[in-house]
Amino acid sequence: MNRGQLLGNWHVLRGRVQEQWGKLTNADLDVIEGRYDQLVGRLEQAYGKARDQIEKDVDRWLKSVEMDVA
């Protein structure tokens, strides 16, 4: 799954995102609405990691859920 597919599959992935990154609130997920940049930004704030590390983590996670959503 690529970054663009996150938006198209948000209704399926929203719960999985919250399972993976438990510090994200429902309000955060409402703001993110499947947008990659919003997800990365909220994760940066919640976890205090560097943006490049968050992007790697998200991209790795997207690849891991690709088969489940397809």
C-alpha positions as CSV (number, residue, x, y, z in Angstrom):
1,M,0.0,0.0,0.0
2,N,1.3,3.4,-0.8
3,R,0.7,6.8,0.8
4,G,-2.1,7.7,-1.6
5,Q,-4.0,4.5,-0.8
6,L,-4.2,5.5,2.8
7,L,-6.8,8.1,2.0
8,G,-8.9,5.7,-0.1
9,N,-8.8,3.0,2.6
10,W,-9.1,5.3,5.7
11,H,-12.5,3.8,6.8
12,V,-10.7,0.4,7.0
13,L,-7.4,1.6,8.4
14,R,-8.6,4.1,11.0
15,G,-8.9,1.4,13.7
16,R,-5.7,-0.2,12.8
17,V,-3.9,3.1,13.0
18,Q,-5.2,3.6,16.5
19,E,-4.2,0.0,17.4
20,Q,-0.6,0.6,16.1
21,W,-0.2,4.1,17.6
22,G,-2.3,4.1,20.7
23,K,-1.4,7.7,21.7
24,L,-3.5,9.0,18.8
25,T,-7.0,10.0,20.0
26,N,-10.2,9.9,18.1
27,A,-9.9,13.6,17.7
28,D,-6.5,13.1,16.1
29,L,-7.9,10.5,13.7
30,D,-10.8,12.8,12.8
31,V,-8.2,15.5,11.8
32,I,-6.0,13.0,9.9
33,E,-8.9,11.7,7.7
34,G,-6.5,9.5,5.8
35,R,-4.0,12.2,4.9
36,Y,-0.4,11.0,5.1
37,D,1.1,14.3,6.1
38,Q,-1.5,14.8,8.9
39,L,-0.8,11.3,10.2
40,V,3.0,11.9,10.2
41,G,2.5,15.3,11.9
42,R,0.2,13.9,14.6
43,L,2.6,11.0,15.3
44,E,5.5,13.4,15.5
45,Q,3.6,15.4,18.2
46,A,2.4,12.3,20.1
47,Y,5.7,10.3,20.1
48,G,8.4,13.0,19.8
49,K,10.3,11.3,17.1
50,A,12.0,12.9,14.1
51,R,9.8,13.2,11.0
52,D,12.1,11.0,8.9
53,Q,11.8,8.2,11.4
54,I,8.0,8.6,11.6
55,E,7.8,8.4,7.8
56,K,9.8,5.2,7.8
57,D,7.7,3.7,10.5
58,V,4.4,4.6,8.7
59,D,5.7,3.4,5.3
60,R,6.8,0.1,6.9
61,W,3.4,-0.2,8.5
62,L,1.5,0.5,5.3
63,K,3.4,-2.3,3.6
64,S,2.5,-4.6,6.4
65,V,-1.2,-4.0,6.1
66,E,-1.3,-4.0,2.3
67,M,-2.3,-7.6,2.0
68,D,-5.0,-7.3,4.7
69,V,-6.8,-4.5,2.9
70,A,-6.4,-5.6,-0.7
